[in-house]
Amino acid sequence: MALDYFILVFISSLGVYQIAAIPAKLDGLCFFRNRVVQYIFGILAIIGAFLWFFTSKDRNVHTVVEGSQQLGLFLASIIASYIFTAILASIMQVKVSSKGGSPREGKQYDMGIETLKKTTLLGGIMSSLKKENKDKV
């Protein structure tokens, strides 16, 4: 039951991150360039996760997952989902930008989540490291 709950929250969090990245203009977290496709993916991920969770087994039995354990699973799952989203979006956008067109700008100096409006998480980390090395010289 604990693994099922972790997977439910993980997959539905992927969908929520994809939907939330659109109005926030966090292009660094987007899997798709087409906004409609991204909305559809997010909605299908959320609905699919809940359908799988509630139809796969009998969920009305007493389980050993208690409230504090459920909170821990929830937090671990949304953090893992965010890290997975950031890494997968970085990989997908590097492949897309290397196939043609202009690559993403490597010079960005925004702080925090604002970085994801211009570049991916891995791109932001790399440019931040380059900036720190440049400042030291």
N, C-alpha and C positions, 0 to 999 in steps of 0.2 A: 504494500500500500504506500509506503514512503517513497519508493522509486516511482510509482505511478503519479503521485502528487508532484514530485520534482519535475517529471517530464511534462505534466499538464501545465505547470507554471512556466517552465522553460519555453515551451512552444508558444503559449499564449503571450508571453513577454516579447518574444520575437515579433509577433504580429503587432503588439502595442508599440514597440519601438519604431517599426516601419510606418505605422500610421501617424505617430506623434512627430516623426522627423519631417513630415511634409509641411505642416503649418509653421513649424519652428525653423524651417529652411536649413536643417542640419544635413546637408548633402553628404557629409562624411559618414553618415550612418545608413545611407540609402543603398539598398540592394539593386534597385532598378532606376533608370533615368526617367522612365515614363511614370508619371504620378498615378495614373489610373491603374496601371499594373501593380504599383506598390500598394495602393489602397486595397485592391482585390487580394493580393498576397496576404496582407495583414489581416483582413477580415476572414479569409479562409483559414489562416493559421489559428486564429482565436476560436472560430466555430469548430474547426476540425479537432482541436485539442480537447474542447469540452465534450464534443460528441464521442470521441474515442474514450475519454475518461469515464463518462457516465453510462456508456453502453457496453463496455468491454467485460465488466464483472459485476457481481452483485455488490453494490456500494452501501447497502443498509446493514452491514454486519459490524460488530464492535471491532475496532482496530486497536493497535498498540501505539499509534501516533497520537501523542498528546499535544496540548496547545503550544507549549514552549518548543517542542520538537517541530511542530508544524511551522511556527514562526522561523525557526532556524532553517528549515527546508525552503521556505518561501524566500528568505533573504539570500540564501546561497544560490537558489535557482535564478532569481532576477539578476544577481551579479554575474553569474556564469553566462546568462543569456546576453547581457550587455557586452561582456568581453567577447563572446562568440560573434555578436553582431558587428562589433567594431573591427575585429580581425577579418571576418568574411567580407565586409564592405570594403576594407582596405585592399584585400586581394582582388576582389571583383573589379574595383575601380582602377587598379594598376593594370590589369589585363585589358580593360576597355581603353584606357588612355594610351597604352603602348601600341594598340593596333592602328591607331590613326588619330588625326586631330592634334590639338595642342595638349601637352601634358599639363597637369595641375600645377598651379603656382607653388613653388617651394618656399618662397619668401613670405612668411606670415608671422606676425608677432602678437596675435591676439592671445589672451589668456583664458584658460578654462574651457568651458563648453563652446564658447564663441569660435574657437579654433575649428570646430567641426562644420562651421558654415562655409569654410573655404577649402578645407582639406580633410583627409581621413585621419583617424586616430594615429595610425602608424606614421603617416606623413607629418602630422603635427609633432610627434615625438622626435622624428628625425630632424625636422627643421629647428626644434627647440634645442636639441643637442648641438647642431651646427652653430646656432646663435650663441650658446654658452661657450663653445670653443672659440668662436670669433671674438667674443667679449674678453676672454682671457688673454688673447694675443695682443 
